[in-house]
Amino acid sequence: MTISTRDVNRLRKIIELCEQVLKSAEMPDTKAPAKAKGAQKTADKRTRRSGKELVAFRKMLVAERKRGASVAELAKKHGISAAYIYQL
């Protein structure tokens, strides 16, 4: 099976367009804003808490909620979702 000249030209055009898209995608993000320490950790790698860690984390969250901290603040501070806080 051979490819016609017309098909080859179409493929070259597609490759050229893809290269342009990749070049434009690399340029804008030269400096990303710094993230919170907890959010940085979870963004890089998801971790699973062991049983003891989870119990301590739950107690800490409950204590902070009793002190009046909002769920949104806690979620941002610890790098977890608000739904996860409500679930715990």
Buried (B, 14 or more C-beta within 10 A) or exposed (E): EEEEEEEEEEEEEEEEEEEEEEEEEEEEEEEEEEBEEBBEBBEEEEEEEEEEEEEEBEEEBEEBEEEEEEBEEBBBBBBBEBEEBEEE
